[in-house]
């Protein structure tokens, strides 16, 4: 069986459609990076006994991802007719996880698939016990969609990749309305004893009274060249929240080792 890649296709969505594993499609087509497909590309879809196993050594979408939880999911219509799906992924393991990816599908009243998409979490690495938001924008959502499916599509232990990140904490956070926006400020601290962070990002997520994600934003923290062990840096982020102003928020910092 052959599938011709169309605009908006993802490898995970194609695998879901044909009820085969992502790994088998990669193996059958020699695909090393599942995030890059070409419109018009012809993919061999293995079926039955022809379904191949994974290619050794590749960083692959996992058929059974490590324990991850999706929570706080909501859909928001925009003034221009688009549709946002937002939520967050929670790392329930004692490992740093990487490449966490979700799959979202919209169905009609009879359960027929209307549209599907996938997205990675905002944080490329999620420390143990932390959570990271995700968002998928349907620019032309199908009218009259009746139900949705939001599932974990991928997630694995960071392994050696974890060594690329510096231990960081966020402290002294304050959140308050700022005109039509919501403003969060605080400090990030390099809690490593021996690693310098060459860059730091802060991801802020806002919630309503029921813990539903209403917005998130990721911004780089301004640091003077690098952030040494024990050093701190301030940050301020303003968000445009969906619906009413949020009643709670969370923030995580991602520090990357200095290249020097």
C-alpha positions as CSV (number, residue, x, y, z in Angstrom):
1,X,0.0,0.0,0.0
2,X,1.3,3.5,-0.9
3,X,0.3,6.8,0.8
4,X,1.0,10.1,-0.9
5,X,1.9,12.8,1.6
6,X,-0.5,15.8,1.6
7,X,-0.3,19.2,3.2
8,X,-0.7,18.8,7.0
9,X,0.2,15.1,7.1
10,X,2.4,13.9,10.0
11,X,4.0,10.5,10.3
12,X,2.1,9.8,13.5
13,X,-1.2,10.8,11.9
14,X,-0.5,8.6,8.9
15,X,0.3,5.6,11.1
16,X,-2.9,6.2,13.1
17,X,-4.9,6.3,9.9
18,X,-3.6,3.0,8.6
19,X,-3.4,1.3,12.1
20,X,0.4,0.6,11.8
21,X,3.3,1.7,13.9
22,X,5.3,4.8,13.1
23,X,8.5,2.7,13.5
24,X,7.3,0.3,10.7
25,X,6.7,3.2,8.3
26,X,10.1,4.6,9.1
27,X,11.8,1.3,8.6
28,X,9.9,0.6,5.3
29,X,10.9,4.0,3.9
30,X,14.3,4.7,5.4
31,X,13.0,7.8,7.3
32,X,15.5,9.0,10.0
33,X,13.6,12.1,11.1
34,X,9.9,11.7,11.4
35,X,9.3,15.4,11.6
36,X,10.2,16.1,8.0
37,X,8.0,14.9,5.2
38,X,7.7,16.3,1.7
39,X,4.3,17.0,0.1
40,X,3.9,14.5,-2.7
41,X,6.3,12.0,-1.1
42,X,5.2,8.4,-1.6
43,X,5.3,6.3,1.5
44,X,5.1,2.5,1.6
45,X,2.6,1.5,4.3
46,X,3.5,-2.0,5.6
47,X,0.6,-4.2,6.5
48,X,0.1,-7.5,8.2
49,X,3.2,-9.7,8.2
50,X,5.0,-7.1,6.0
51,X,5.1,-4.6,8.9
52,X,8.8,-4.1,9.7
53,X,10.4,-3.4,13.0
54,X,12.2,-0.3,14.1
55,X,15.6,0.8,12.7
56,X,18.2,0.3,15.5
57,X,19.7,3.5,16.9
58,X,17.0,5.9,15.7
59,X,15.2,8.3,18.0
60,X,11.7,7.2,17.2
61,X,8.1,7.9,18.2
62,X,7.3,5.3,20.8
63,X,4.5,2.9,20.3
64,X,4.1,2.8,24.1
65,X,5.4,6.1,25.5
66,X,6.8,6.4,28.9
67,X,4.3,7.4,31.6
68,X,3.0,10.8,30.6
69,X,-0.3,12.4,31.5
70,X,-2.3,14.9,29.5
71,X,-4.3,17.4,31.5
72,X,-6.0,20.8,31.3
73,X,-7.1,20.4,27.7
74,X,-9.4,23.0,26.2
75,X,-10.4,24.2,22.7
76,X,-10.7,27.9,22.0
77,X,-12.2,29.6,18.9
78,X,-10.3,32.6,17.7
79,X,-11.8,35.8,16.3
80,X,-10.6,34.8,12.8
81,X,-12.3,31.4,12.9
82,X,-9.3,29.3,13.8
83,X,-9.4,26.7,16.6
84,X,-6.7,26.3,19.3
85,X,-6.3,23.1,21.3
86,X,-4.2,23.6,24.4
87,X,-3.2,21.5,27.3
88,X,-0.2,20.2,29.1
89,X,1.9,17.1,29.4
90,X,3.0,15.9,32.9
91,X,6.1,13.9,33.4
92,X,5.2,11.3,36.1
93,X,8.6,9.5,35.9
94,X,11.8,10.1,37.8
95,X,13.6,10.6,34.4
96,X,14.0,13.7,32.3
97,X,11.9,13.1,29.2
98,X,12.4,14.4,25.7
99,X,10.4,14.6,22.4
100,X,7.0,14.5,24.1
101,X,4.4,14.8,21.4
102,X,0.6,14.7,21.3
103,X,-1.9,13.7,18.7
104,X,-5.2,15.6,18.3
105,X,-8.1,14.5,16.1
106,X,-11.6,16.0,15.6
107,X,-14.6,13.8,14.7
108,X,-18.1,14.4,13.5
109,X,-21.3,13.3,15.4
110,X,-21.1,9.8,13.9
111,X,-17.4,9.3,14.9
112,X,-16.0,10.0,11.5
113,X,-12.5,11.6,11.4
114,X,-12.6,15.2,10.2
115,X,-9.1,16.5,10.8
116,X,-6.0,15.5,12.8
117,X,-2.7,17.1,13.8
118,X,0.2,16.6,16.2
119,X,2.6,18.9,18.1
120,X,5.5,18.6,20.5
121,X,5.5,20.0,24.0
122,X,6.8,23.6,24.3
123,X,9.7,22.3,26.4
124,X,12.1,20.0,24.5
125,X,13.0,18.3,27.8
126,X,10.6,17.8,30.7
127,X,12.3,17.2,34.1
128,X,10.9,14.7,36.6
129,X,7.6,15.8,38.1
130,X,7.4,18.9,35.8
131,X,4.8,19.7,33.2
132,X,5.0,21.5,29.8
133,X,2.2,23.0,27.7
134,X,1.4,22.2,24.1
135,X,-0.8,23.9,21.5
136,X,-2.2,23.0,18.1
137,X,-3.8,25.6,15.9
138,X,-6.4,24.3,13.4
139,X,-6.5,27.2,10.9
140,X,-9.5,25.9,9.1
141,X,-11.4,23.7,11.6
142,X,-14.3,21.6,10.3
143,X,-17.7,23.1,11.0
144,X,-19.9,21.1,13.3
145,X,-17.2,18.9,14.8
146,X,-18.6,17.0,17.7
147,X,-15.9,15.3,19.7
148,X,-12.1,15.1,20.0
149,X,-9.3,12.7,20.8
150,X,-6.1,14.0,22.5
151,X,-3.5,11.3,23.2
152,X,0.2,10.9,23.8
153,X,1.9,10.0,20.6
154,X,5.6,10.0,21.6
155,X,7.9,10.4,24.6
156,X,11.1,8.9,25.7
157,X,13.9,9.1,28.3
158,X,16.3,11.9,27.3
159,X,19.3,9.7,28.0
160,X,22.5,11.3,26.9
161,X,20.5,14.4,25.8
162,X,19.8,15.2,29.4
163,X,23.5,16.2,29.8
164,X,22.8,19.1,27.5
165,X,20.6,20.8,30.1
166,X,21.5,22.7,33.2
167,X,19.5,22.3,36.4
168,X,17.3,25.4,36.9
169,X,14.7,26.6,39.3
170,X,12.1,29.4,39.1
171,X,11.5,31.5,42.3
172,X,9.8,34.6,43.6
173,X,7.1,34.5,41.0
174,X,4.2,36.9,40.9
175,X,1.3,37.0,38.6
176,X,-1.2,39.8,38.1
177,X,-3.4,41.4,35.4
178,X,-1.7,44.0,33.2
179,X,-4.4,45.7,31.2
180,X,-6.0,43.0,28.9
181,X,-3.0,40.7,29.5
182,X,-1.7,38.7,32.4
183,X,1.9,39.4,33.6
184,X,4.2,36.9,35.4
185,X,7.5,37.9,36.8
186,X,10.2,36.2,38.8
187,X,13.8,35.0,38.8
188,X,15.5,31.9,37.4
189,X,18.5,30.4,39.2
190,X,21.2,28.1,38.0
191,X,21.1,25.4,40.7
192,X,24.0,23.4,39.1
193,X,27.2,23.3,41.1
194,X,29.5,23.1,38.1
195,X,27.6,23.8,34.8
196,X,27.2,27.2,33.2
197,X,24.0,27.9,31.2
198,X,24.6,29.5,27.9
199,X,20.9,30.2,27.3
200,X,17.8,30.0,29.4
201,X,14.1,29.9,28.4
202,X,11.1,30.4,30.7
203,X,7.8,28.8,29.9
204,X,4.7,30.2,31.6
205,X,1.3,28.5,31.6
206,X,-1.9,30.0,32.9
207,X,-5.0,28.2,34.2
208,X,-8.6,28.9,35.1
209,X,-10.3,27.9,38.3
210,X,-10.6,24.3,37.2
211,X,-7.0,23.9,36.1
212,X,-7.7,24.2,32.4
213,X,-4.9,25.7,30.3
214,X,-5.8,29.2,29.1
215,X,-2.5,30.3,27.6
216,X,1.2,29.7,27.5
217,X,4.3,31.5,26.3
218,X,8.0,30.7,26.0
219,X,10.6,33.5,26.1
220,X,14.4,33.6,26.4
221,X,15.7,35.1,29.6
222,X,18.2,38.0,29.2
223,X,21.5,36.9,30.6
224,X,24.9,38.7,30.4
225,X,26.6,36.1,28.2
226,X,26.0,33.1,30.4
227,X,24.5,32.2,33.8
228,X,27.1,30.8,36.1
229,X,26.3,28.1,38.8
230,X,24.3,29.8,41.6
231,X,23.6,32.9,39.6
232,X,20.1,34.4,39.0
233,X,18.4,36.4,36.3
234,X,15.0,38.2,36.3
235,X,12.2,37.6,33.8
236,X,8.8,39.2,33.0
237,X,6.3,37.6,30.6
238,X,3.0,38.9,29.4
239,X,0.3,36.6,28.0
240,X,-2.9,37.0,26.2
241,X,-5.2,34.5,27.9
242,X,-8.3,32.9,26.4
243,X,-11.5,33.6,28.2
244,X,-11.5,35.3,31.6
245,X,-8.2,36.3,33.2
246,X,-6.4,33.3,34.7
247,X,-6.6,32.5,38.4
248,X,-3.3,30.5,38.6
249,X,-0.1,30.0,36.7
250,X,3.0,27.9,36.6
251,X,6.5,28.5,35.3
252,X,9.5,26.3,34.4
253,X,13.0,27.2,33.2
254,X,15.0,25.3,30.6
255,X,18.8,25.9,30.8
256,X,21.2,24.8,28.1
257,X,24.9,24.3,28.7
258,X,27.3,26.9,27.4
259,X,29.0,26.1,24.2
260,X,32.3,27.6,25.5
